[in-house]
Amino acid sequence: MHYDNGGDLLVAVLRELDIDTVFGIVSVHNLPLVEAVDRALRFVPVRHEATAVNAADAYGRARGGIGCALTSTGTGAGNAAGSLIEALSAGTAVLHVTGQVAHRYLGGGRGYIHETKDQLGMLAAVCAHAATVDSAADAGRILRHAARAARTAPGGPASVEWPIDLQYAAQTDPPTEPPAPPAPPEPTPEPDQLCPAAALLSSARRPLIWAGGGATGARTVLAELLAATGAGLLTSNSGRGTVPEDHPQVIGNFATTPPARALLADADLLLTVGTHFRSNETADYELELPAAHLQIDLDASALGRVYPTRHPLHGDATDVLAALLPHAAPAEPAWTDRVGAVRDQVRAALREAIGPHAALCDALRAVLPRTAVVARDVTIASSSWGNRLLELYDPRDNVFPRGGGIGQGLGMGIGAALARPQDPTVVIAGDGGLAVHLGELLTLAQERPCLTLLVFNDGGYGVLRNMQDAHRARRSGVDLATPDFARLAAACGLPYRRIAAAEHAAPVLAEAVGSAGPVLVEVDLAALGPMRRPFTPPVKVPGQ
């Protein structure tokens, strides 16, 4: 197949990948790519390269597929690195195409505009895969190989740097792509591993299951296992929605709470599925798990890495759970009843702790349809109740920076909203995190997605402020100047609403979510009033 330039070839590959929207920033070093995408698909001109990757990342998550970001070379590619680290941490599929200087100058170090030292090495350090287009006859193969790498477990971003002269060049794409090497067979546990694990499952009468991000592709069989066993289901933040959170056996992302710890202590079996036991979800690894621990993971290195496992089961979650399901036996009825009681206890305790925030959580869930994306930046509202109490029913609705980096929420929300225009998207952000990429308010105003941006304004970095107030005699670096959000929204052409009391939440959120366009809703935390118990992150402070 012949294409006039690289941009037309890129469009053809993106159509093969079912990508209809691309996020990026135009540059002299990616102009042919941007122009072609803008003609044939939808190009979203974000205001920072980090946002391009965040938006592409969330676009893929919300659709259960892959997203694409376009950036420039040098500084532009460097600006994308932090968000590529997020995609790598989450194992999400992103095709990142970035410019490069003309290939005859590559590595010359002569100071060509936008040139940087070893850009490919930088990209390789923060991606699952990185490659350079070195021929106009090979670009299609390189792009497709990168997309396959991004979508191959454990997943992650794939970057392709494309010299500008080769972007402008006519492209030759073979009409029949050489067959990709056969994918290695999915690992499956050996019978001597599976049989004792199945026997342990069949004898368990007080079972618990813990679902992580690796369980999200095994939704049906996991629900069947819950029904067959009567087990309680704990989740990591990444595993939320694998089984809808209104299911009576779903305890959720509450493993470190006292009632859940007591349940773990009394369980005679814990089956963990695709979770890596992150520090913030295990009280810095101080959470105690049952000795009878079956661990399923597609990543062999994860088995037993954080917690000992009696039976490590290396394989795809769907396949391994399906093999275990015939051996499931019912739990003691009193155990399943206790699971339900713990589910209620942990939610009631959190509602009491967050005080007036509970009205916000309730109102938000009430106005959102069952299929709605909830994108959450790193802020007190997310970390306290957005990651736990606000119910989710599908893992594709669960969008948040798994690596924990602040400031990525709005970009992710924009990507998810444009991926699923038929569903409303809500972004939960703090004023501090929003300030990291404040320019994306202009992207929001320009693209007009159905997105409600909730800005929880406490004049700074509230999570760290609470830590310092609890452990220090003074504050450092946490109190920030905050804009007048009403005037800021007006300057950007965005509708503005304000919540200053619990009773404002329901009518304001109903109006905002029902508007079918972007709305900035400021939650004035000084007026709303404090939580009953200030939220502090699950991070150890030596000597405290």
CORSULLIN-V774825 format. One record per pair of residues at least 12 apart in sequence whose ideal C-beta (glycine too) atoms are under 7 Angstrom apart, sorted by the first residue. I is the first residue (numbers start at 0). J is the second residue. D is the distance in whole Angstrom. If there is no record, write none. Layout:
BEGIN
{{I/J/D} {I/J/D}}
END
This chain:
BEGIN
{{0/172/4} {0/174/6} {1/169/7} {1/171/6} {2/169/7} {2/170/4} {2/172/6} {3/169/6} {4/31/5} {4/166/6} {4/167/6} {4/168/7} {4/169/7} {4/170/7} {5/31/6} {5/32/6} {5/138/6} {5/161/6} {5/165/6} {5/166/4} {5/168/7} {5/170/6} {6/31/4} {6/32/5} {6/34/6} {6/35/3} {6/36/7} {6/166/7} {7/35/5} {8/138/6} {8/139/6} {8/170/4} {8/172/6} {9/32/5} {9/35/6} {9/36/7} {9/96/7} {9/142/7} {10/35/5} {10/36/6} {10/39/5} {10/40/6} {12/139/6} {12/142/5} {12/143/6} {13/40/6} {13/67/6} {16/65/6} {16/146/6} {17/64/6} {18/65/7} {18/66/7} {18/67/5} {19/40/5} {19/41/6} {20/40/7} {20/41/4} {20/43/6} {20/58/6} {20/417/5} {21/36/5} {21/40/6} {21/42/5} {21/43/7} {21/67/5} {21/69/6} {22/43/5} {22/45/5} {22/51/4} {22/54/4} {22/55/5} {22/68/5} {22/414/6} {23/42/7} {23/45/7} {23/51/5} {23/68/6} {23/69/3} {23/70/6} {24/44/7} {24/45/7} {24/48/6} {24/51/6} {24/70/6} {24/71/7} {24/75/7} {25/44/7} {26/71/3} {26/75/6} {26/98/6} {28/71/5} {28/72/5} {28/98/3} {28/99/7} {28/113/6} {28/163/5} {29/69/6} {29/71/6} {29/98/4} {31/166/4} {31/167/6} {32/69/6} {32/96/6} {32/166/6} {33/69/6} {43/417/7} {43/442/7} {43/446/6} {45/410/7} {45/439/6} {45/442/5} {46/438/4} {46/439/6} {46/441/6} {46/442/6} {47/78/6} {47/436/6} {47/438/6} {48/70/4} {48/75/5} {48/78/4} {48/79/4} {49/78/6} {49/79/6} {49/81/6} {49/82/4} {50/410/4} {50/436/6} {50/439/5} {51/68/4} {51/69/7} {51/70/6} {51/79/7} {52/68/5} {52/79/5} {52/82/4} {52/83/6} {52/86/7} {52/93/6} {52/95/6} {53/82/5} {53/85/7} {53/407/5} {53/410/4} {53/411/5} {53/414/7} {54/410/5} {54/411/7} {54/413/5} {54/414/3} {55/67/5} {55/68/4} {55/93/5} {55/414/6} {56/82/7} {56/85/7} {56/86/5} {56/91/5} {56/93/5} {56/411/7} {56/414/7} {57/374/7} {57/398/5} {57/411/4} {57/414/4} {57/415/4} {58/414/4} {58/415/7} {58/417/7} {58/418/4} {59/91/6} {59/92/5} {59/93/6} {60/91/6} {60/395/6} {60/398/6} {60/415/7} {61/372/6} {61/395/6} {61/398/6} {61/415/4} {61/418/4} {61/419/5} {62/418/5} {62/419/7} {63/395/5} {64/92/7} {65/92/4} {65/93/7} {65/94/6} {65/146/6} {65/149/6} {65/150/6} {66/93/5} {66/414/7} {67/94/5} {67/96/7} {68/93/6} {68/95/5} {69/96/5} {70/95/7} {70/97/5} {71/97/7} {71/98/5} {71/113/6} {72/97/6} {72/98/4} {72/99/5} {72/100/6} {72/113/4} {72/118/6} {72/160/7} {73/113/4} {73/114/6} {73/115/4} {73/118/7} {74/113/7} {75/97/7} {76/97/4} {76/118/6} {76/122/7} {77/115/7} {77/121/7} {79/95/6} {80/121/7} {80/125/5} {81/404/6} {82/407/7} {83/95/6} {83/125/4} {83/126/6} {83/156/5} {84/125/5} {84/402/6} {85/400/5} {85/401/7} {85/402/5} {85/404/6} {85/407/6} {86/155/6} {86/156/4} {87/125/6} {87/126/6} {87/127/6} {87/155/4} {87/156/6} {88/401/5} {88/402/4} {89/401/4} {89/402/7} {90/153/5} {90/154/4} {90/155/6} {91/154/6} {92/149/4} {92/150/5} {92/154/6} {93/149/6} {93/156/4} {94/145/6} {94/146/5} {94/149/6} {94/157/6} {95/156/5} {95/157/7} {95/158/4} {96/159/5} {96/161/6} {97/158/6} {97/160/5} {98/161/6} {98/163/6} {99/118/7} {99/131/7} {99/160/4} {99/161/6} {99/162/5} {99/163/7} {100/113/6} {100/114/5} {100/162/6} {100/163/7} {101/162/6} {101/163/6} {101/164/4} {102/133/7} {102/162/4} {102/164/6} {102/165/6} {105/162/7} {118/160/6} {119/131/6} {119/160/6} {122/158/4} {122/160/7} {126/155/6} {126/156/5} {126/157/6} {126/158/5} {127/148/6} {127/149/6} {127/154/7} {127/155/3} {127/156/6} {127/157/6} {128/145/6} {128/148/4} {128/149/7} {128/157/4} {129/158/5} {130/145/6} {130/159/5} {131/160/5} {132/159/6} {132/161/4} {132/162/7} {132/165/6} {135/165/5} {135/168/4} {135/169/7} {135/170/5} {135/171/7} {136/171/5} {138/165/7} {138/170/6} {139/172/4} {140/176/7} {141/159/6} {142/159/6} {143/176/7} {145/157/4} {145/159/5} {147/179/6} {152/297/5} {153/297/7} {153/298/5} {185/314/7} {185/315/5} {185/318/7} {186/313/5} {186/314/5} {187/314/5} {187/318/6} {188/312/5} {188/313/6} {188/314/5} {188/319/6} {192/310/6} {192/312/6} {193/312/7} {193/322/6} {195/310/6} {196/293/5} {196/310/4} {196/312/6} {196/323/7} {197/323/6} {197/326/4} {199/268/6} {199/291/6} {199/293/7} {199/310/7} {200/268/7} {200/323/6} {200/326/5} {200/327/6} {201/326/4} {201/328/5} {203/267/5} {203/268/4} {204/267/6} {204/330/6} {204/331/5} {204/334/7} {205/265/6} {205/266/5} {205/267/5} {205/330/6} {205/331/6} {205/334/5} {206/228/5} {206/230/4} {206/266/7} {206/268/4} {206/270/7} {206/330/6} {207/230/6} {207/231/5} {207/233/6} {207/262/7} {207/263/7} {207/266/5} {207/269/5} {208/224/7} {208/230/5} {208/232/5} {208/270/5} {208/272/7} {209/233/5} {209/234/7} {209/269/6} {209/271/4} {209/272/7} {209/274/6} {210/232/6} {210/234/5} {210/238/4} {210/241/5} {210/272/5} {210/274/7} {211/235/4} {211/237/6} {211/238/5} {211/272/7} {211/273/4} {211/274/3} {211/275/7} {212/235/7} {212/237/3} {212/238/6} {212/273/6} {213/272/6} {213/273/2} {213/274/7} {213/296/6} {213/297/6} {213/316/6} {214/238/5} {214/241/5} {214/272/4} {214/273/5} {214/316/5} {215/238/7} {215/241/5} {215/394/4} {216/316/6} {216/317/6} {217/272/7} {217/316/4} {217/317/4} {217/320/5} {218/241/6} {218/242/7} {220/317/6} {220/320/4} {220/321/5} {220/324/6} {221/241/6} {221/242/6} {221/272/7} {221/320/6} {222/242/5} {223/324/6} {224/320/6} {224/324/6} {224/327/6} {225/242/6} {225/248/5} {227/324/7} {227/327/4} {228/327/5} {228/328/7} {228/329/7} {228/330/6} {229/329/6} {229/330/4} {229/334/7} {229/335/4} {230/248/7} {230/330/6} {231/248/6} {231/250/5} {231/262/7} {231/338/4} {231/341/7} {232/248/6} {232/249/5} {232/250/6} {233/250/5} {233/254/5} {233/259/7} {234/251/5} {234/252/5} {235/252/7} {235/274/5} {235/277/7} {235/280/5} {236/252/5} {236/280/7} {236/386/5} {236/399/7} {237/401/6} {238/274/6} {239/251/7} {239/252/6} {239/391/5} {239/394/7} {239/397/5} {240/391/4} {240/392/6} {240/393/5} {240/394/4} {240/396/6} {240/397/5} {241/394/6} {243/392/4} {244/390/4} {244/391/6} {244/392/7} {245/390/6} {247/339/5} {247/342/7} {248/335/7} {248/338/6} {249/342/7} {250/338/7} {250/341/6} {250/342/5} {250/345/7} {251/387/6} {252/386/6} {252/387/5} {253/345/4} {253/387/6} {254/280/6} {254/286/6} {255/281/7} {255/282/5} {255/286/6} {255/537/7} {256/345/5} {256/348/7} {258/341/5} {258/344/5} {258/345/6} {259/341/6} {259/345/6} {260/286/7} {262/337/7} {262/341/5} {263/287/7} {263/288/6} {263/289/6} {264/287/7} {266/289/5} {267/289/7} {267/291/6} {268/289/7} {268/291/5} {268/293/7} {269/288/6} {269/289/5} {269/291/7} {269/292/5} {270/293/5} {271/292/7} {271/294/5} {271/295/7} {272/295/5} {272/316/5} {272/320/7} {273/295/7} {273/296/6} {273/316/5} {275/301/6} {275/305/7} {276/305/4} {276/306/6} {279/536/7} {279/537/5} {282/537/6} {283/537/7} {283/539/5} {284/305/7} {288/306/5} {290/309/7} {291/309/6} {292/306/6} {292/307/7} {292/308/5} {292/309/6} {293/308/7} {293/309/7} {293/310/5} {293/312/6} {294/308/4} {294/311/6} {294/312/7} {295/312/5} {295/314/7} {295/316/6} {295/319/5} {296/313/7} {297/314/7} {297/315/6} {299/313/5} {346/388/6} {349/384/6} {349/387/6} {349/388/5} {350/388/7} {351/531/6} {352/530/6} {352/531/6} {352/532/4} {353/383/6} {353/384/5} {353/530/5} {354/528/7} {354/529/7} {354/530/5} {354/531/4} {355/501/5} {355/527/5} {355/528/5} {356/380/7} {356/384/6} {356/530/6} {358/501/4} {358/504/5} {359/504/5} {359/522/7} {360/384/5} {360/388/5} {360/389/5} {362/504/4} {362/505/4} {362/508/5} {363/389/6} {363/425/7} {363/508/6} {364/389/6} {364/390/6} {365/505/7} {366/508/5} {366/509/5} {366/512/5} {367/423/6} {367/425/7} {367/512/6} {368/423/7} {369/392/5} {370/393/7} {370/396/7} {370/422/5} {371/396/6} {371/422/5} {371/423/5} {371/424/7} {371/425/7} {372/396/5} {372/398/6} {372/415/4} {372/416/7} {372/419/6} {372/422/6} {372/424/4} {373/389/6} {373/391/6} {373/396/6} {373/397/7} {373/398/7} {373/425/5} {374/398/4} {374/399/7} {374/408/6} {374/411/5} {374/412/4} {374/415/6} {374/424/6} {374/426/5} {375/399/4} {375/408/6} {375/427/5} {376/405/7} {376/406/7} {376/407/6} {376/408/3} {376/427/7} {376/428/4} {376/429/7} {376/432/4} {377/400/6} {377/403/6} {377/405/4} {377/432/6} {378/427/7} {378/428/6} {378/429/3} {378/432/6} {378/455/6} {379/429/7} {379/455/7} {379/461/5} {379/462/6} {379/534/5} {380/427/5} {380/455/5} {381/399/7} {381/427/5} {382/462/7} {382/534/6} {382/536/7} {383/534/4} {385/427/5} {398/411/5} {398/415/5} {405/431/7} {405/432/5} {405/435/6} {406/432/5} {406/435/3} {406/436/6} {408/426/5} {408/427/7} {408/428/5} {408/432/6} {409/426/6} {409/428/6} {409/433/6} {409/436/6} {409/439/5} {409/452/7} {410/436/6} {410/439/6} {412/424/5} {412/426/4} {412/450/6} {413/439/7} {413/442/6} {413/443/6} {413/446/7} {413/448/6} {413/450/7} {416/448/4} {416/449/6} {416/450/4} {417/446/7} {417/448/6} {420/448/7} {420/449/7} {423/449/5} {423/451/7} {423/512/5} {424/448/7} {424/449/6} {424/450/5} {425/451/5} {425/453/6} {426/450/6} {426/452/5} {426/453/7} {427/453/5} {428/452/7} {428/453/7} {428/454/6} {429/455/5} {429/461/6} {430/454/6} {430/456/4} {430/457/7} {430/458/7} {430/481/5} {431/459/6} {431/460/4} {431/479/6} {433/454/6} {440/491/5} {440/493/7} {441/491/6} {443/493/7} {443/517/5} {444/491/5} {444/492/5} {444/493/5} {444/517/7} {447/516/5} {447/517/6} {448/517/6} {449/515/5} {449/516/6} {450/517/5} {451/511/4} {451/512/5} {451/518/5} {451/520/6} {452/519/5} {452/520/7} {453/520/5} {453/522/6} {454/484/6} {454/519/7} {454/520/7} {454/521/5} {454/522/7} {455/522/5} {455/524/6} {456/481/6} {456/484/7} {456/521/6} {456/522/6} {456/523/6} {456/524/6} {457/524/4} {458/478/6} {458/479/6} {458/481/5} {459/477/5} {459/478/5} {459/479/4} {460/477/5} {462/534/7} {462/536/6} {463/477/5} {464/477/4} {465/533/5} {465/534/6} {465/535/5} {466/535/5} {466/536/7} {469/535/6} {470/540/5} {470/543/5} {484/519/6} {484/521/4} {488/519/4} {493/517/6} {493/519/5} {494/514/7} {494/518/5} {495/519/5} {496/510/7} {496/511/6} {496/518/6} {496/520/5} {497/521/5} {497/523/6} {498/520/6} {498/522/5} {498/523/7} {498/527/7} {499/523/5} {499/526/4} {499/527/6} {500/526/7} {500/527/6} {507/520/6}}
END
